[in-house]
Amino acid sequence: MKVLAMDPGVKNYAYSVITDKPDIIFTGHLNNPLQSIKQNELRSNICDYKRDIRNLFKKINFTKGDIIAIERYQSRGHKNLQIELVNIMIGVIAGKIIVEKHENYSLFLITPSTWKNFIKNKYGTNEMTKIITDKNLSPHIKDTIGIATYIFEKKYNTKILDKLKDKLKEYYV
């Protein structure tokens, strides 16, 4: 089983693909998250974002039982349209799944508080930068590892985080 964990944002949009072995297949940042809701820019921005998502999905090669887990953004009192942009990006992914009739995988929308409270209760902190200290990974990528950990450990009772940390040591030593 693979989990595509995503931490969408208008500036930093991270993703990781993690297996239940556990292993990190690949991780990175999307190049074209939506950054503007202005009508004259929105159409081309959505096209660029859709292309990024299409390329990412092709790279993953989903199989039956795989999961997409996306952190569902919550407004923290910002007086901008960030929440609307993130919701549009999530909608694009949901639309792709529906239109292309992808029955191989499930979609989970997870609030930050849900996965972070789980991590805090289990590992003593909800700051993934304190749990995964590898300097080669951005804080947003570390959050995607936290999201995947939540899916594997909470939903499927498969322990992965400590094993993943050991794997990261092998990759970057």
Secondary structure as UniProt FT lines:
FT   STRAND          2..7
FT   STRAND          14..19
FT   TURN            20..22
FT   STRAND          23..29
FT   HELIX           39..60
FT   TURN            64..65
FT   STRAND          66..71
FT   HELIX           82..99
FT   TURN            100..101
FT   STRAND          105..110
FT   HELIX           112..123
FT   HELIX           128..131
FT   TURN            135..136
FT   HELIX           139..150
FT   HELIX           151..155
FT   HELIX           161..172
//
